[in-house]
Amino acid sequence: MIRIIFLLLFSFSGAIYAQNMDNNKLQEIINQNADTISGVTGYWKFIYQKTPMICITDTTNNRMRIIAPITSSDTLDKELLLDTMTANFHSALDVKYAISNEILWSVYIHPLKELTSEQVISALSQLYYATKNFGTTFSSTEFIFGGKNTRKKSIEKKQKEKILKF
């Protein structure tokens, strides 16, 4: 009997916390936080803190992604690609770096319905910082989280080599 009561309470607690994010709520959050916004339901282009971003939803498959372009992927050398992949593990946190259509993007992907307003706001901030900090700390926040920054080491090594050659 106690098990049944526990299972019922546990089942209802999940329903209470379900977010049920939809395109209308998502557009409202973007409107409140973006500098400008254009597009149609499920596909918005907007500027957040002078950073261009795109939000795409797929309600049929319960998916959502917000992306911010960083640079052309053909400008990335092997060392920078390695640093970028390392950042995906250590410092990019909820966003990731990804390449599509010959562009390096900062990307946030999440199930749409389960998304909270706080997660959307955090995603916008993290996308902004991941874009801004690309090539230096690669951090998606103002803070550096975990791991060693290999890019910083490689920059310091190149600077030392220049000094030694001088």
DATAWO-V514256 format. One record per backbone hydrogen bond with DSSP energy under -1.0 kcal/mol. NH is the residue of the N-H (numbers start at 1). CO is the residue of the C=O. If there is no record, write none. Layout:
BEGIN
{{NH & CO} {NH & CO}}
END
This chain:
BEGIN
{{5 & 1} {6 & 2} {7 & 3} {8 & 4} {9 & 5} {10 & 6} {11 & 7} {12 & 8} {13 & 9} {14 & 10} {15 & 11} {16 & 12} {17 & 13} {21 & 113} {26 & 22} {27 & 23} {28 & 24} {29 & 25} {30 & 26} {31 & 27} {32 & 28} {33 & 29} {34 & 30} {35 & 47} {38 & 45} {40 & 43} {43 & 40} {44 & 55} {45 & 38} {46 & 53} {47 & 36} {48 & 51} {51 & 48} {53 & 46} {54 & 67} {55 & 44} {56 & 65} {57 & 42} {58 & 63} {63 & 58} {64 & 110} {65 & 56} {66 & 108} {67 & 54} {68 & 106} {70 & 104} {71 & 104} {73 & 102} {75 & 72} {76 & 73} {81 & 77} {82 & 78} {83 & 79} {84 & 80} {85 & 81} {86 & 82} {87 & 83} {88 & 84} {90 & 86} {92 & 87} {95 & 92} {96 & 107} {98 & 105} {100 & 103} {103 & 100} {104 & 71} {105 & 98} {106 & 68} {107 & 96} {108 & 66} {110 & 64} {115 & 112} {120 & 116} {121 & 117} {122 & 118} {123 & 119} {124 & 120} {125 & 121} {126 & 122} {127 & 123} {128 & 124} {129 & 125} {130 & 126} {131 & 127} {132 & 128} {133 & 129} {136 & 133} {138 & 133} {140 & 91} {153 & 149} {154 & 150} {155 & 151} {156 & 152} {157 & 153} {158 & 154} {159 & 155} {160 & 156} {161 & 157} {162 & 158} {163 & 159} {164 & 160} {165 & 161} {166 & 162}}
END
